[in-house]
Amino acid sequence: MIRMKHKDKMKEFQNLTTEEINKKIKDAKEELLKLRMKQATGTLENPARIPELRKDVARLKTILNSRKIEN
C-alpha cells in the first residue's frame, strides 16, 4: 500500500463529488469500527491506521463544509 501525503490526499478528495465524499466517509467510519473491534480483541495488525482514518474523515468533512459555505 502506497501512503499518500496530506496534500495529495486533499487534492484527490477535492476532485470527488459530494456523493463520493459521503460514501468515503461512511466507508471509513465502518472500517474504523472494525479496527476498534480488532484493537479491543488484540488482533489489530496496524494500529497507525486508526488515526490515519480519523484524519481522512476530518479532511473529507472539511471539504464538505467548505462546499456548503461556498454555496
C-alpha positions in Angstrom: 0.0 0.0 0.0 1.4 3.4 -1.0 1.0 6.1 1.6 -0.2 9.4 0.2 1.0 12.7 1.5 -1.5 15.1 3.1 -1.5 17.5 0.1 -2.0 14.6 -2.4 -4.9 13.3 -0.4 -6.6 16.7 -0.2 -6.2 17.1 -4.0 -7.7 13.7 -4.5 -10.6 14.4 -2.1 -11.4 17.8 -3.6 -11.9 16.2 -7.0 -14.6 13.9 -5.7 -18.3 14.7 -6.0 -20.3 15.3 -2.8 -21.9 11.8 -3.1 -18.5 10.2 -3.4 -17.2 12.1 -0.4 -20.2 11.0 1.7 -19.6 7.4 0.6 -15.9 7.6 1.5 -16.9 9.0 5.0 -19.3 6.1 5.5 -16.8 3.5 4.4 -14.1 5.0 6.6 -16.3 5.0 9.6 -17.2 1.4 9.1 -13.6 0.5 8.8 -12.8 2.4 11.9 -15.4 0.4 13.8 -13.9 -2.8 12.6 -10.4 -1.7 13.5 -11.6 -0.7 17.0 -13.1 -4.1 17.5 -9.9 -5.7 16.4 -8.0 -3.5 18.8 -10.2 -4.5 21.7 -9.7 -8.2 21.0 -5.9 -7.7 20.5 -5.8 -8.7 16.8 -5.1 -5.4 15.3 -2.1 -5.6 12.9 -1.6 -1.9 12.1 -2.6 0.4 14.9 -1.4 3.5 13.0 -4.4 3.0 10.6 -6.9 4.3 13.2 -5.6 7.8 13.5 -5.0 7.9 9.7 -8.6 7.1 9.0 -9.8 9.6 11.6 -7.8 12.3 9.9 -9.2 11.3 6.5 -12.7 11.6 7.8 -11.9 15.0 9.2 -10.4 16.1 5.8 -13.5 14.9 4.0 -15.8 16.7 6.3 -13.8 19.9 6.0 -14.2 19.7 2.2 -18.0 19.2 2.6 -18.2 22.1 5.0 -16.3 24.4 2.6 -18.6 23.5 -0.2 -21.6 24.4 1.9 -20.1 27.7 2.8 -19.3 28.5 -0.9 -22.9 27.8 -2.0 
